[in-house]
Amino acid sequence: MSTLSLLMLFSGIATIALIACYLDAKFQWRLNDWMNGQCDNPFISSETKTLKACIQEKDEKIDALTQRIETLEAIVTEPAYELNKKINAL
C-alpha cells in the first residue's frame, strides 16, 4: 500500500471514531461501547432515559442547594444578624 492510501485509511478510521465520540457525548448513544463489544444495542432508550433522569435529579439537587446557600449568605451578611450575635455574646 502506498503512503497516501495508508494516510486515507487512518484518517477515515479517526474520523469515524471522533464522530462516534461526539454522538456519545451529545445523545448518549453508547456507540463506542457498541464498537468495542460492550453492549448489544447502542440505541436502548430505557438506559438513556434512566441516565437522563439521574442527571436531571442531580441538577435539581444542585439548584436547591445553591438556593439554600444563597439564603444562608443573605442571612449571615444581614446587619441585624451581626447585631443579634453581638447581643447574645454579652
Secondary structure, DSSP 8 states (H G I E B T S, - for coil): --HHHHHHHHHHHHHHHHHHHHHHHHH---HHHHHTTS-S-TT-HHHHHHHHHHHHHHHHHHHHHHHHHHHHHHHHTSHHHHHHHHHHH-
